[in-house]
Amino acid sequence: MELELFNFVDETMRLYDENLPCYVETEKILKVIYQNITKDFSESITDVFSRIKARDSVQEKLLRNKYYLDFANGEDALGFMPDIIGINVSLSVMKHNYIKNYFITLNHQILYSVVVTLMKITI
């Protein structure tokens, strides 16, 4: 079992390293999209931050959440990990109660747009 665990983690981290340029590009696209969306709420939003989950954090999460028990391969594990790329919209004052709902509604459309854009980039 130990050898299988190490192989799973090694495979997943190799895929993470291979996909890192795609993650970087996706992070840039998402940040621009969120910055454009937040222009309408400029008096309430102070900044839009983004980050890519660090390599050691991905590895730690694989082990902590026992992804090796739930997924047959590293590709499936990375595909399930929802927080490889994070976007944080900082609010100074919540003047608009609908800001949160606005972003939740748009998330599906934004992610679809990013996936389609990345497909065009990689083709």
Disulfide bonds with the S-S distance in Angstrom:
none
